[in-house]
Amino acid sequence: MQRLKNHWTQHANCVSKYALTLLLLVSGAVSAQTSEPVEARDGVAQISPQHVVMLPLTDRPLVEISFPIASSVPVLGENQNGAAHQLLRQLYTIGQAAGNHGDLYDNRDRGHSLLETERHPQLSRILYDTRFSDVGWDYGLAVNLLFNAPVIGNSSTAVKNGRLSRSLPRMALTAPEGRGADLIFQNYVTGQIHVYPEHRDHDPERGDLFPANTPYYLISQGSSGSDKPFLEALAMILAAFHPDTKARLMEIGLLAPTVQMIFRRSQNGVSTREAYLSGAAHPTVFSKERINLLRMVSLANALHPADIPPLVRLRVVDEDRVREGIDYFGEGLSEHLFDTPAAIARVWRSTAYSRSMVVSADRTLDPNGRPLTFHWVLLRGDPANIHISPLDPDGRSARITLNWQSSRPVPGQSDIQSDRIDIGVFANNGVHDSAPSFISFFLPQHEKRLYEPGFDGKMRITSIDYRNQNNVYADPLIFPVIPWRDDYLYDETGELLGWNRHRDEITTTYETSGNRILSQGGVNSVTQNRPVRYLLIPETDGTMQVHEHSP
């Protein structure tokens, strides 16, 4: 675990509140310290430290790249003759498509799964100086450098060994203190779109292991090489934009959100608006069989600058509070996985059967000043146990009420189970629906929970067995080992009295305050108790275990 934490330490202070500063720098609206821009020549942008400018308020550097005047390089290679390719060539020839001149390709697995750039000869490939590669800035997750130009990229790599094995996207989502989510959001608003394989994080054997859904990248179903068809699709979308539209998208920081909208809206099986506003259109992991290049090229080219949809920016206004040592156990743990403007993620640790959250999209602005209407859509979860109540006439905010629920099949993939609830928020500007922003809740289905109705008919917790006796996979970076079962005690009126804890052959009792009862007082005696702490102790395999400690 410490090894993964160390990977993120160097990125401290790179948080989403600085995204506006990044956007202003990339668009040229403000300046930072001077650097030497690198010129992309013959399809290569060779970057080194002198091409880097440190951004104010962050530790994340920007690489400035200039592109010479476009030559007669064709938009596509000779052997690409599908209907989508023919349409793109025609649009580019008459000046109605921007092509890929000025776009960057970032391969981050050192050629292991390489996009054939001869298929897209106008792309400029990023090549890293050895001073970057020596410290791994050319490899794995794209969380180090930002660029002043559109970027598509990939890394067919993963953490493959040990208890902490995981795909790169799951590594980002489970980074300490939400740092990974902050960094990939920064990519999103500066025009970087990377593709990563799910590599055993999304299959029938273990289910969907991702604790949240985000629009910040694309995840491909499969392992090495499964990312290539998605890179092709991204290159085609970027090339198909009208030149004016593409320039405007980079200027206002909406290139990646718009590409996500076009990719998702153009999938096979997403032929209607109703289908787009459904869970099947917005999975965690995408299948190459759903890529429809012709629809993607057509929709991208048809988008006018005045019709660009906004980025839905979310913020939590209010939510239920939970108490460590009473509602859940483990100092340093939290139900907050991360909060970023286009993705909010929570882990359901509390014993509560129901929970509520108020979320607002009031910071969402249409880039052309169009009036917006908002749609809050349950994409994944049990509709009988989830209620979404808009609080404004235009749907700009909503109250979300959830009940505890069991795992369910992934929409459109009945052989894969999911322990997550996803709610998508879409803004419509009268022409297009935006890309979704997400609110996710991740449930610990490895726990055995029992809820029963009380005297008032409301569901209440009666037992939680944390011991995972069925050996269900539980992400050790989110769920530490807890070696006990708690049975909850109520009086004849339904008032909670405390709980009994069963650990091996030992049973202990706790008050509602969380204190452990040492001796139960009689009529004329006083109950003795002791406060308890729940320490997270690292195990030799890198996982964590909760240890109960009485000072």
C-alpha positions, 0 to 999 in steps of 0.5 A: 500500500505504501508503494502505491501511496508514494506514487501519488505523493509527488502530485500533492497540491494538484487539485481540481480547484486549480483547473481554471488556472490550467485552462487559462494557461493552456488557452493563452489567456494568462502567462506563466514563467517563460519556457522554450516551446518545442516544435513538432516536426515530421510527426514527432514532438520531442519534449525535454525539460526546457520545454516545460513551464511550471504552472502557478499554484500547482506542481504540475508542469505544462509543455508548450508545443508549436506546430508548423504550417500544415503541409499536404500530409493526408488526413488518413492512410491509404488502406482505410476505406470504410464509409467513415474514412471516406466521409472524413476524407471528403470533409477534409478535402473541402475544408469542412473538417479540421484533420489531426494537424495540431493533435498529439498522440501520447503512447505511455507503454513504451510501444507495447500497444502502439497506435499505427500513426501511418493510419493517422499521419497528421498526428504528432507523436510525443517522444520523451527525453530520457530525463523524463523516462528515467523517472517514469513520466512517459509510462503508465497513468498520464498524471504528470504533464499537461499540454497546450494541444489536444492529446489522445493517448494510451497505456496498456499496463496495469499493476499486475501482481500482489493483493494490490493489483489493479488497472490504471483507472482503478489506481487513479480512483483509489489514490489517497485523498482523491489525488488521482481523481483531481489529476485526471479531471485536470486532463479533462479540462485541458483536452487530454483523453487517454484509453486504458484497458480494464485488465481483470477489473471488469469480468464475470469472475469478480464483477465490476471492481471500479468504485466510481464512474467518471468521464475523464478517460475511456476504459476498454474491455480486455487487456493489452491491445484492447485500447487500439480501436478506441484510439482510432475512434478518438483520432477520427472524432478529433479530425472530423470537427469543423476547424472553427468548432475545434478551435473553440472547444480548446479555447473554452476547455470543452474538447474532452467533454464534447468528445465524450458526448460524441463517442457515447451518443454515437455508439451502436445501440444508442440511436435515440435520446432515450437510449443516450440517457440510459445506463447502457450508454454510459458503462464503466468499461466500453466494448469495441463492438459498440464503436460506430465510426461513421456516426462519430464522424458525422456527429462531430462534424455537424456540431457548430460552435454555437451549439457546444454543450456545457460541462456539468459541474457538480457540488455537494450541498448537503449530505448525511453525516456519519461518525467513525467509531459508531456508524463505521470503524477505522480511523482515517477512513471516510465515506468520501472517495473524491469530489471533482466537478464532473464526478463525485464518489462515496463509499457506503460504510455507514450502518444506515439503511437509508441515506440522502444527499443534495447535489447542485449543478448551479455552477454549470454555464453554457458556453454560448449563454443558452438556457439549460435544462438538467436531467438526473438519470439513474444509470445503475442501481435498484430503481425501487430503492433510489429516489431522485427529486429535482429541487428547481424548475430547470432541474439544476439541483436534486435530492438523492435518497438511497436505500441499501441494496444488493448487487445488480448486473451491469446494464447491458452485460448481465454476466457482470455484477456491480456493487455500485450506484451511478447517477448521471447528470446531463445538461441540455442546451436546446440542441444537444445533451452534454456528456454525463457528470456522475455521482457514484456510491460504492457498496461493500457487498463482501459484508453480510448485512441484515436489515429488518423493520422496527416497530415503526415499520422503518428498516434498521440494522440488526447485524453486520458480519464484516469477516467476508467468510465467502471470500468475496473480493473487496478492494483492500485500498478501500475496505480494510479487514475487520475480523468481527460481527456486530449484532445490534440491540434495541429496547421494547420501544425500538430505541437503539441500546448498543451492539454485541460484538462477536470475535472468535469465542469472545463477545463484548458489548458497546453503548450507542456512544461507541464505548465498550461496556466493562461491567453492567450496572445493577439497580444501585450500581454504575455501569463501567465503560471505556472509550475505544479507538479503531486503528488501521494496522498495515499487514505484510501483504500491503493490506490493512486491518482494523484493530480495536484499541482501548487507551 
